[in-house]
């Protein structure tokens, strides 16, 4: 997606060779109009597919996913990272390893909101090692629902997460910008 | 806002007399179209005001706030609840007491995204004791920016948060549904 790649080149900041900061427009300050265009792009890419639900994970995935939900006219469900008092009843849950924070956390979705008849499009902002996305796939499978595909805004193509999900898990994965390499000096090179 | 009140009556669940669960349409599963209508309602209520930025707090505020940001055609900034590796540099921060979780956490916004010239509309899903909203107001004031107002989807009118923000803090607060009282048996009574 050209508009996204242009924006990453303009406003993304590469730190330490492996961290790509996009918090000027994607995950701290957020450009709503860019997200609308991202949602329209997913609508084009998954045209003709039957989708009944969008699934994402808190927090920064939510902004993108709600725009996609509006575009497809279906509900959004977001997985929570820790069980709160306010989720009562039965849940689907699985542990996810976080490289950013060096911890493992549980992700949780109420059984009320993922049903065997659901056809789910999973949306997230970033894909690196792919652990969060794998966790979401696990929840959908636990519910007996169908995974139509996954849409990721930025994929770090030099980390193994994306290929594992495509090849080993057999999930259709649409990344709108795949970073092939990046350096502090040279910036970002996208896979074409 | 009638559509919202109708939806709360239909799908909201009162637990233990003081917990109002709206996770079927507002903060776990989310109805994107309802959120669009909510954003349009804020646009009407703050018509004629100059607004340069929407501010909310992760996680469930984000879905509503990004819709509002799209409606006003300005960026959204969301305060984070814990400092992550990926927020470098200077931040505004303040502690917030959580009654839901019985803990205190810090909320954080990068100084890059709140400037003295900003005119900020704060958006959140719930207002009860008002501590999260007060925290957001503190961050805006720390930045030297102007608070145009605050928009809350559901206010628990029987808790003191809303009146404190209106009367003691002098902030224009627009709540789309104010719960006057609620019981497990009788459901929700709204303030008219």
Boltz contact constraints between the chains, C-beta under 6 A:
constraints:
  - contact:
      token1: [A, 28]
      token2: [B, 110]
      max_distance: 6.0
  - contact:
      token1: [A, 29]
      token2: [B, 75]
      max_distance: 6.0
  - contact:
      token1: [A, 29]
      token2: [B, 77]
      max_distance: 6.0
  - contact:
      token1: [A, 29]
      token2: [B, 113]
      max_distance: 6.0
  - contact:
      token1: [A, 30]
      token2: [B, 76]
      max_distance: 6.0
  - contact:
      token1: [A, 31]
      token2: [B, 75]
      max_distance: 6.0
  - contact:
      token1: [A, 32]
      token2: [B, 66]
      max_distance: 6.0
  - contact:
      token1: [A, 32]
      token2: [B, 69]
      max_distance: 6.0
  - contact:
      token1: [A, 32]
      token2: [B, 70]
      max_distance: 6.0
  - contact:
      token1: [A, 58]
      token2: [B, 59]
      max_distance: 6.0
  - contact:
      token1: [A, 59]
      token2: [B, 58]
      max_distance: 6.0
  - contact:
      token1: [A, 59]
      token2: [B, 59]
      max_distance: 6.0
  - contact:
      token1: [A, 62]
      token2: [B, 62]
      max_distance: 6.0
  - contact:
      token1: [A, 62]
      token2: [B, 63]
      max_distance: 6.0
  - contact:
      token1: [A, 63]
      token2: [B, 62]
      max_distance: 6.0
  - contact:
      token1: [A, 63]
      token2: [B, 66]
      max_distance: 6.0
  - contact:
      token1: [A, 66]
      token2: [B, 32]
      max_distance: 6.0
  - contact:
      token1: [A, 66]
      token2: [B, 63]
      max_distance: 6.0
  - contact:
      token1: [A, 69]
      token2: [B, 32]
      max_distance: 6.0
  - contact:
      token1: [A, 70]
      token2: [B, 32]
      max_distance: 6.0
  - contact:
      token1: [A, 75]
      token2: [B, 29]
      max_distance: 6.0
  - contact:
      token1: [A, 75]
      token2: [B, 31]
      max_distance: 6.0
  - contact:
      token1: [A, 76]
      token2: [B, 30]
      max_distance: 6.0
  - contact:
      token1: [A, 77]
      token2: [B, 29]
      max_distance: 6.0
  - contact:
      token1: [A, 85]
      token2: [B, 100]
      max_distance: 6.0
  - contact:
      token1: [A, 100]
      token2: [B, 85]
      max_distance: 6.0
  - contact:
      token1: [A, 113]
      token2: [B, 29]
      max_distance: 6.0
